[in-house]
Amino acid sequence: AELERVRAAAGPAAAKLERLGAFAHERTERRLMDTCFDLWCVWLIEEKCRRQFAQLMDDHESFMASKDDDLAEFALAEEAIQRSRQTHCAQVDAIAQHWGASLHAAAIALAR
């Protein structure tokens, strides 16, 4: 009889303990899920940043290669212009000497 009375008294406490255990389990599970979600969000952001940085580095390397190519092309064009200018100046000097000599010869011929 005493055993029955103890069992009857323990029944509500056992049910309460079971409810508390289920509540604790639910809270622990929820906290674990929240932590996993937070970690996944952090990973996602880091991955996005890593990919954006990789794209930025690719763009920078492409820009630098393009810039180097453009500078080399500009240097070649500048050399070509310089050679053309020197050729033109030499031609102008030759024409000026020719005209100078022609004018001098004409002046001598007129002076006779």
GURO-490529 format. One record per atom (N, C-alpha, C): residue number from 1; atom name; z, y, x; residue in one letter. Coordinates in pm, 1 decimal. Each point is the difference from the previous one (the first is absolute). Layout:
BEGIN
[NUM 'CA' [Z Y X] 'a'];
...
END
This chain:
BEGIN
[1 'N' [0.0 -119.0 81.8] 'a'];
[1 'CA' [0.0 119.0 -81.8] 'a'];
[1 'C' [0.0 125.8 86.5] 'a'];
[2 'N' [77.7 -2.8 103.6] 'e'];
[2 'CA' [5.0 113.5 93.2] 'e'];
[2 'C' [-136.9 21.8 64.5] 'e'];
[3 'N' [-64.1 -109.4 32.5] 'l'];
[3 'CA' [-132.9 6.1 61.4] 'l'];
[3 'C' [-99.4 62.9 -95.3] 'l'];
[4 'N' [9.2 -33.9 -125.7] 'e'];
[4 'CA' [-89.0 55.8 -101.4] 'e'];
[4 'C' [23.6 149.9 -14.8] 'e'];
[5 'N' [123.9 39.3 4.5] 'r'];
[5 'CA' [33.7 141.1 -12.1] 'r'];
[5 'C' [-52.6 79.4 120.2] 'r'];
[6 'N' [8.4 -56.6 117.8] 'v'];
[6 'CA' [-48.4 66.3 121.9] 'v'];
[6 'C' [-152.3 9.6 -5.2] 'v'];
[7 'N' [-62.9 -108.9 -48.3] 'r'];
[7 'CA' [-145.6 1.6 -11.4] 'r'];
[7 'C' [-44.1 105.3 -101.5] 'r'];
[8 'N' [67.2 9.2 -109.9] 'a'];
[8 'CA' [-33.5 97.1 -103.8] 'a'];
[8 'C' [18.6 142.4 52.7] 'a'];
[9 'N' [106.2 21.6 79.6] 'a'];
[9 'CA' [25.1 131.8 56.7] 'a'];
[9 'C' [-102.5 32.3 109.6] 'a'];
[10 'N' [-45.8 -99.1 72.5] 'a'];
[10 'CA' [-93.5 20.0 110.3] 'a'];
[10 'C' [-142.9 20.3 -50.4] 'a'];
[11 'N' [-30.7 -45.8 -121.4] 'g'];
[11 'CA' [-135.8 10.8 -54.6] 'g'];
[11 'C' [-54.1 142.1 1.2] 'g'];
[12 'N' [71.3 98.3 -58.7] 'p'];
[12 'CA' [-51.0 138.8 1.8] 'p'];
[12 'C' [-9.3 56.7 142.4] 'p'];
[13 'N' [95.4 -36.4 84.1] 'a'];
[13 'CA' [-3.9 49.2 138.5] 'a'];
[13 'C' [-119.7 -59.4 73.4] 'a'];
[14 'N' [-27.4 -129.6 -25.0] 'a'];
[14 'CA' [-114.6 -65.1 64.0] 'a'];
[14 'C' [-130.0 63.9 -49.2] 'a'];
[15 'N' [-8.0 29.0 -129.9] 'a'];
[15 'CA' [-119.5 64.1 -54.5] 'a'];
[15 'C' [-17.3 139.7 59.8] 'a'];
[16 'N' [111.0 73.0 14.6] 'k'];
[16 'CA' [-4.8 133.6 58.6] 'k'];
[16 'C' [-44.3 -8.3 146.2] 'k'];
[17 'N' [53.9 -98.8 71.0] 'l'];
[17 'CA' [-37.7 -20.1 139.3] 'l'];
[17 'C' [-148.3 -35.0 11.9] 'l'];
[18 'N' [-48.6 -80.8 -91.8] 'e'];
[18 'CA' [-142.0 -38.1 0.5] 'e'];
[18 'C' [-86.6 123.0 -25.3] 'e'];
[19 'N' [40.9 86.3 -93.6] 'r'];
[19 'CA' [-74.9 121.6 -27.8] 'r'];
[19 'C' [2.4 93.8 120.9] 'r'];
[20 'N' [115.4 11.7 64.7] 'l'];
[20 'CA' [9.9 84.1 119.8] 'l'];
[20 'C' [-87.8 -54.8 113.3] 'l'];
[21 'N' [-2.7 -131.3 14.2] 'g'];
[21 'CA' [-84.7 -63.0 102.6] 'g'];
[21 'C' [-147.1 26.2 -27.7] 'g'];
[22 'N' [-38.9 -12.5 -127.5] 'a'];
[22 'CA' [-139.6 25.6 -35.9] 'a'];
[22 'C' [-35.1 146.8 23.7] 'a'];
[23 'N' [93.9 90.4 -34.6] 'f'];
[23 'CA' [-21.3 142.0 22.6] 'f'];
[23 'C' [-13.9 29.9 149.9] 'f'];
[24 'N' [89.0 -57.7 81.2] 'a'];
[24 'CA' [-5.4 21.1 145.6] 'a'];
[24 'C' [-130.8 -55.1 56.5] 'a'];
[25 'N' [-40.8 -116.8 -49.5] 'h'];
[25 'CA' [-125.0 -59.1 46.4] 'h'];
[25 'C' [-119.3 89.5 -36.5] 'h'];
[26 'N' [2.4 50.8 -121.8] 'e'];
[26 'CA' [-107.7 86.8 -46.2] 'e'];
[26 'C' [-5.5 127.8 83.4] 'e'];
[27 'N' [115.2 60.2 26.1] 'r'];
[27 'CA' [5.3 122.9 81.1] 'r'];
[27 'C' [-47.5 -26.8 143.3] 'r'];
[28 'N' [43.5 -111.2 57.1] 't'];
[28 'CA' [-40.2 -35.7 136.1] 't'];
[28 'C' [-151.0 -23.0 5.7] 't'];
[29 'N' [-50.6 -70.9 -97.8] 'e'];
[29 'CA' [-143.8 -26.2 -5.6] 'e'];
[29 'C' [-77.7 130.6 -15.4] 'e'];
[30 'N' [47.3 87.6 -85.8] 'r'];
[30 'CA' [-65.2 128.7 -22.0] 'r'];
[30 'C' [0.9 83.9 127.9] 'r'];
[31 'N' [113.8 0.8 69.0] 'r'];
[31 'CA' [11.1 75.9 124.5] 'r'];
[31 'C' [-96.0 -56.5 106.0] 'r'];
[32 'N' [-10.8 -132.4 6.7] 'l'];
[32 'CA' [-91.9 -64.1 94.0] 'l'];
[32 'C' [-144.3 37.3 -33.3] 'l'];
[33 'N' [-33.1 -1.4 -128.4] 'm'];
[33 'CA' [-135.7 38.1 -41.3] 'm'];
[33 'C' [-27.5 146.5 34.1] 'm'];
[34 'N' [98.2 87.4 -23.0] 'd'];
[34 'CA' [-16.6 142.0 34.0] 'd'];
[34 'C' [-20.5 17.3 150.4] 'd'];
[35 'N' [78.1 -72.4 79.2] 't'];
[35 'CA' [-12.2 7.7 145.6] 't'];
[35 'C' [-137.1 -48.0 45.2] 't'];
[36 'N' [-46.3 -110.8 -56.8] 'c'];
[36 'CA' [-133.1 -51.8 33.8] 'c'];
[36 'C' [-108.3 100.7 -37.0] 'c'];
[37 'N' [13.0 59.1 -117.1] 'f'];
[37 'CA' [-98.5 99.9 -43.1] 'f'];
[37 'C' [1.1 120.7 93.3] 'f'];
[38 'N' [119.8 47.0 35.6] 'd'];
[38 'CA' [10.8 113.8 91.8] 'd'];
[38 'C' [-63.7 -32.6 135.0] 'd'];
[39 'N' [26.9 -118.5 52.4] 'l'];
[39 'CA' [-57.8 -41.4 128.6] 'l'];
[39 'C' [-152.3 -9.7 -10.1] 'l'];
[40 'N' [-49.3 -51.0 -111.7] 'w'];
[40 'CA' [-144.2 -8.8 -19.4] 'w'];
[40 'C' [-61.6 139.9 -2.9] 'w'];
[41 'N' [66.8 95.0 -67.5] 'c'];
[41 'CA' [-49.1 138.3 -5.3] 'c'];
[41 'C' [-5.1 61.2 140.7] 'c'];
[42 'N' [103.5 -23.1 78.4] 'v'];
[42 'CA' [3.0 51.8 137.2] 'v'];
[42 'C' [-114.2 -60.5 81.1] 'v'];
[43 'N' [-19.7 -131.5 -13.0] 'w'];
[43 'CA' [-108.7 -67.0 72.6] 'w'];
[43 'C' [-134.9 58.4 -42.3] 'w'];
[44 'N' [-16.8 21.2 -129.6] 'l'];
[44 'CA' [-125.7 52.8 -51.6] 'l'];
[44 'C' [-28.4 138.2 57.7] 'l'];
[45 'N' [99.7 85.2 3.7] 'i'];
[45 'CA' [-15.3 135.0 55.1] 'i'];
[45 'C' [-31.5 -6.9 149.3] 'i'];
[46 'N' [71.6 -84.6 73.9] 'e'];
[46 'CA' [-26.0 -14.3 143.5] 'e'];
[46 'C' [-141.6 -51.2 25.5] 'e'];
[47 'N' [-43.6 -95.6 -80.0] 'e'];
[47 'CA' [-134.7 -55.3 15.4] 'e'];
[47 'C' [-105.2 107.3 -28.3] 'e'];
[48 'N' [22.4 78.2 -103.4] 'k'];
[48 'CA' [-93.4 108.2 -33.4] 'k'];
[48 'C' [-5.5 101.5 114.1] 'k'];
[49 'N' [114.0 37.0 53.8] 'c'];
[49 'CA' [4.3 94.6 111.9] 'c'];
[49 'C' [-70.0 -57.8 122.5] 'c'];
[50 'N' [22.7 -127.8 27.3] 'r'];
[50 'CA' [-62.3 -64.7 115.6] 'r'];
[50 'C' [-152.1 1.6 -14.9] 'r'];
[51 'N' [-48.5 -31.3 -119.1] 'r'];
[51 'CA' [-144.5 -1.1 -22.5] 'r'];
[51 'C' [-58.4 141.0 7.6] 'r'];
[52 'N' [71.6 97.8 -55.0] 'q'];
[52 'CA' [-48.5 137.8 7.5] 'q'];
[52 'C' [-4.1 46.9 145.6] 'q'];
[53 'N' [101.9 -39.0 78.0] 'f'];
[53 'CA' [3.1 38.6 141.0] 'f'];
[53 'C' [-114.9 -66.5 74.6] 'f'];
[54 'N' [-26.1 -127.8 -31.4] 'a'];
[54 'CA' [-111.6 -70.5 64.0] 'a'];
[54 'C' [-132.1 68.7 -34.4] 'a'];
[55 'N' [-16.3 40.7 -125.6] 'q'];
[55 'CA' [-121.6 70.6 -41.0] 'q'];
[55 'C' [-10.0 133.8 71.7] 'q'];
[56 'N' [111.8 69.3 12.9] 'l'];
[56 'CA' [1.8 127.9 69.7] 'l'];
[56 'C' [-39.6 -18.5 146.3] 'l'];
[57 'N' [50.8 -105.2 63.4] 'm'];
[57 'CA' [-35.3 -27.1 139.4] 'm'];
[57 'C' [-149.1 -33.5 12.3] 'm'];
[58 'N' [-51.8 -78.5 -93.0] 'd'];
[58 'CA' [-144.0 -31.3 0.7] 'd'];
[58 'C' [-82.7 127.1 -15.1] 'd'];
[59 'N' [39.9 85.6 -93.0] 'd'];
[59 'CA' [-70.6 126.7 -21.2] 'd'];
[59 'C' [5.8 87.4 125.2] 'd'];
[60 'N' [116.5 3.2 65.0] 'h'];
[60 'CA' [16.2 79.9 121.4] 'h'];
[60 'C' [-89.6 -53.6 112.2] 'h'];
[61 'N' [-1.1 -131.3 18.4] 'e'];
[61 'CA' [-85.2 -59.8 103.3] 'e'];
[61 'C' [-147.4 27.6 -28.0] 'e'];
[62 'N' [-38.1 -9.9 -126.2] 's'];
[62 'CA' [-138.3 28.3 -38.5] 's'];
[62 'C' [-33.7 146.3 27.0] 's'];
[63 'N' [92.1 89.4 -33.8] 'f'];
[63 'CA' [-20.7 142.7 25.8] 'f'];
[63 'C' [-14.7 26.6 149.5] 'f'];
[64 'N' [88.4 -61.1 80.4] 'm'];
[64 'CA' [-5.3 22.8 144.1] 'm'];
[64 'C' [-131.4 -51.4 57.9] 'm'];
[65 'N' [-45.8 -116.5 -44.4] 'a'];
[65 'CA' [-127.4 -54.4 48.0] 'a'];
[65 'C' [-114.7 91.7 -41.2] 'a'];
[66 'N' [2.7 46.2 -123.2] 's'];
[66 'CA' [-103.7 90.8 -49.5] 's'];
[66 'C' [2.1 130.9 77.3] 's'];
[67 'N' [119.5 50.9 26.0] 'k'];
[67 'CA' [14.5 125.2 75.7] 'k'];
[67 'C' [-55.4 -17.9 140.7] 'k'];
[68 'N' [33.6 -111.8 65.0] 'd'];
[68 'CA' [-50.7 -24.9 135.2] 'd'];
[68 'C' [-152.4 -9.4 1.0] 'd'];
[69 'N' [-54.9 -70.0 -100.2] 'd'];
[69 'CA' [-146.3 -10.0 -10.6] 'd'];
[69 'C' [-62.4 137.3 -20.6] 'd'];
[70 'N' [59.6 79.0 -88.0] 'd'];
[70 'CA' [-53.1 134.4 -27.0] 'd'];
[70 'C' [8.9 89.0 123.8] 'd'];
[71 'N' [111.2 -10.6 74.6] 'l'];
[71 'CA' [13.8 80.4 121.7] 'l'];
[71 'C' [-102.2 -41.9 105.8] 'l'];
[72 'N' [-24.3 -129.8 12.6] 'a'];
[72 'CA' [-99.9 -48.2 95.3] 'a'];
[72 'C' [-138.9 48.7 -40.5] 'a'];
[73 'N' [-30.0 -6.7 -129.4] 'e'];
[73 'CA' [-128.5 47.5 -50.4] 'e'];
[73 'C' [-14.5 150.4 22.7] 'e'];
[74 'N' [108.0 73.8 -22.3] 'f'];
[74 'CA' [-1.6 144.5 21.6] 'f'];
[74 'C' [-22.7 31.9 147.5] 'f'];
[75 'N' [65.5 -74.6 89.5] 'a'];
[75 'CA' [-16.3 22.8 143.7] 'a'];
[75 'C' [-144.9 -25.6 42.0] 'a'];
[76 'N' [-60.1 -107.3 -53.0] 'l'];
[76 'CA' [-141.4 -27.5 31.5] 'l'];
[76 'C' [-90.2 111.2 -51.8] 'l'];
[77 'N' [25.9 47.0 -120.9] 'a'];
[77 'CA' [-80.2 108.6 -57.2] 'a'];
[77 'C' [17.3 127.1 82.0] 'a'];
[78 'N' [121.6 25.8 44.1] 'e'];
[78 'CA' [26.5 119.7 79.6] 'e'];
[78 'C' [-73.6 -8.1 134.8] 'e'];
[79 'N' [-1.5 -118.7 60.9] 'e'];
[79 'CA' [-73.9 -18.7 125.5] 'e'];
[79 'C' [-149.4 21.4 -21.6] 'e'];
[80 'N' [-50.9 -53.5 -112.2] 'a'];
[80 'CA' [-142.3 17.6 -30.4] 'a'];
[80 'C' [-32.9 147.6 -19.3] 'a'];
[81 'N' [86.3 72.5 -68.5] 'i'];
[81 'CA' [-20.3 143.7 -21.2] 'i'];
[81 'C' [3.4 73.6 134.1] 'i'];
[82 'N' [93.7 -38.2 84.8] 'q'];
[82 'CA' [11.8 64.2 132.0] 'q'];
[82 'C' [-126.6 -25.3 82.3] 'q'];
[83 'N' [-51.0 -123.5 -2.0] 'r'];
[83 'CA' [-123.3 -31.0 73.7] 'r'];
[83 'C' [-117.9 79.6 -57.7] 'r'];
[84 'N' [-5.8 5.3 -132.7] 's'];
[84 'CA' [-107.8 75.2 -65.3] 's'];
[84 'C' [8.0 147.6 35.4] 's'];
[85 'N' [119.8 55.1 3.3] 'r'];
[85 'CA' [18.9 141.0 35.7] 'r'];
[85 'C' [-42.8 25.1 144.5] 'r'];
[86 'N' [38.8 -91.3 89.5] 'q'];
[86 'CA' [-38.7 16.3 140.5] 'q'];
[86 'C' [-152.6 -6.6 14.9] 'q'];
[87 'N' [-62.8 -93.4 -71.9] 't'];
[87 'CA' [-146.2 -11.2 3.7] 't'];
[87 'C' [-63.6 127.6 -53.5] 't'];
[88 'N' [52.7 48.9 -111.6] 'h'];
[88 'CA' [-53.3 122.0 -60.2] 'h'];
[88 'C' [16.9 119.1 94.9] 'h'];
[89 'N' [117.8 11.1 61.1] 'c'];
[89 'CA' [24.2 110.8 93.9] 'c'];
[89 'C' [-96.2 -8.9 118.6] 'c'];
[90 'N' [-22.8 -121.9 49.1] 'a'];
[90 'CA' [-94.2 -17.0 111.5] 'a'];
[90 'C' [-140.1 40.4 -42.6] 'a'];
[91 'N' [-38.8 -36.5 -121.9] 'q'];
[91 'CA' [-132.1 39.0 -50.9] 'q'];
[91 'C' [-10.1 151.6 -14.1] 'q'];
[92 'N' [105.7 62.4 -51.5] 'v'];
[92 'CA' [0.4 146.4 -15.3] 'v'];
[92 'C' [-10.0 65.9 137.1] 'v'];
[93 'N' [74.4 -51.7 98.0] 'd'];
[93 'CA' [-6.5 55.3 136.1] 'd'];
[93 'C' [-140.5 -15.8 57.4] 'd'];
[94 'N' [-60.5 -116.7 -21.7] 'a'];
[94 'CA' [-135.9 -23.3 51.7] 'a'];
[94 'C' [-98.8 95.9 -65.7] 'a'];
[95 'N' [11.8 19.6 -129.7] 'i'];
[95 'CA' [-89.4 92.2 -71.9] 'i'];
[95 'C' [22.4 142.5 48.4] 'i'];
[96 'N' [126.3 37.4 19.4] 'a'];
[96 'CA' [31.0 135.6 47.2] 'a'];
[96 'C' [-56.9 21.2 139.7] 'a'];
[97 'N' [12.0 -99.7 86.3] 'q'];
[97 'CA' [-56.2 13.1 136.0] 'q'];
[97 'C' [-152.4 10.5 -6.9] 'q'];
[98 'N' [-59.8 -80.6 -86.6] 'h'];
[98 'CA' [-145.2 4.2 -14.8] 'h'];
[98 'C' [-45.2 137.6 -48.0] 'h'];
[99 'N' [67.1 50.5 -103.4] 'w'];
[99 'CA' [-36.3 132.1 -51.5] 'w'];
[99 'C' [30.0 108.8 103.0] 'w'];
[100 'N' [109.5 -16.8 69.4] 'g'];
[100 'CA' [33.0 98.1 105.3] 'g'];
[100 'C' [-107.2 1.0 108.0] 'g'];
[101 'N' [-42.1 -119.9 40.7] 'a'];
[101 'CA' [-104.5 -8.7 103.2] 'a'];
[101 'C' [-131.2 55.0 -54.3] 'a'];
[102 'N' [-30.2 -31.7 -126.0] 's'];
[102 'CA' [-123.4 50.1 -60.8] 's'];
[102 'C' [2.7 152.1 -9.6] 's'];
[103 'N' [111.5 57.4 -39.8] 'l'];
[103 'CA' [12.0 145.5 -10.2] 'l'];
[103 'C' [-9.9 65.1 137.8] 'l'];
[104 'N' [59.6 -65.0 98.1] 'h'];
[104 'CA' [-5.6 53.6 136.0] 'h'];
[104 'C' [-145.4 -2.1 49.7] 'h'];
[105 'N' [-68.9 -112.3 -25.8] 'a'];
[105 'CA' [-141.2 -10.0 41.3] 'a'];
[105 'C' [-84.0 103.3 -73.8] 'a'];
[106 'N' [28.5 20.3 -126.8] 'a'];
[106 'CA' [-75.0 99.6 -77.4] 'a'];
[106 'C' [27.9 139.6 51.4] 'a'];
[107 'N' [122.7 27.1 38.6] 'a'];
[107 'CA' [34.9 132.6 52.8] 'a'];
[107 'C' [-71.5 24.4 131.5] 'a'];
[108 'N' [-8.8 -103.8 81.7] 'i'];
[108 'CA' [-71.2 15.4 128.3] 'i'];
[108 'C' [-147.6 22.7 -26.5] 'i'];
[109 'N' [-56.9 -74.4 -93.0] 'a'];
[109 'CA' [-142.0 13.9 -30.6] 'a'];
[109 'C' [-28.0 138.8 -56.3] 'a'];
[110 'N' [87.0 51.0 -79.1] 'l'];
[110 'CA' [-19.2 132.8 -58.2] 'l'];
[110 'C' [18.1 110.3 105.2] 'l'];
[111 'N' [81.6 -27.2 96.9] 'a'];
[111 'CA' [28.4 100.0 102.3] 'a'];
[111 'C' [-118.4 15.0 96.4] 'a'];
[112 'N' [-93.6 -86.8 7.0] 'r'];
[112 'CA' [-113.6 9.4 92.2] 'r'];
[112 'C' [-102.4 89.8 -48.3] 'r'];
END
